[in-house]
């Protein structure tokens, strides 16, 4: 069974997501990279079976930068 790294990138700017994805792939071409524009969607993914049912070793690195929150504080 092949172990792989799984990265979760959350940023409301698609360009930043793309730059992060290319940078990670440069160092680990087998990495699984998942990107989201909304933090709520990323949280749903983390709660889902897609995240918890992995058969390989998964290390999660979450890179988050949200310029405009979707909820007022």
N, C-alpha and C positions, 0 to 999 in steps of 0.2 A: 504494500500500500504506500503510495507516494504522499509524503507530507507536503503541505503547501502553506503559504502565508495568505491570509485573507485580510484585505484592507477595506475599511468603510470610510468614505470621504463624504462629508456633508458641507456644502457651501452653496450659497444662493447665486454664485457667479459661475456659469458653465465654463468659462475660460480657466478659472482657478482649478476647477475639477479636472479639466483636461491636462493642465500643466502637472498637477499632482499625479495623475494617472501615467503620463509619459515618464515622469521622473522615477516612479516606482518600477515601471516596466524596464527601465534602463538598467536597474540593479537586480531585478528578479523577473525574468520573462515569464515564469510560471505562476506568478502571483495572481490571485483572484481579486479583482478590484471592483467594488460596488460603489456607485456614486448616487447621491441624492441631493436635490435642491432644497428640500424642506425637512427640517428636523423631525417633524411628526412622522413623515414617511420612513425615515431611518429608524425611529423608535418602533414603529410597526414591524419593520424587518427584523429587528433584534428580538422581538417577542414571537416571531413566526417560527414555523417548523423549518423553513429554509435555512435559518441560522442555527437552530438547535439540533438538526438531524444530520449534520455533517459527519461523514465516516473517517475523515482525516483530521490530523492535528490542525487546529485553527488558532491562529494568533490574530487578534483584532486590534488594529490601530485605527482610531477614529480621529480624523482631521476635521475640525469644525471651525467654520468662520461664517457667521451669519451677520450681514450688514444691517438688514432691516427685519427685526423680529416680526413674526406674524401676529403676536399678541401684545397689546399695550400693557405696560407695567404700572 
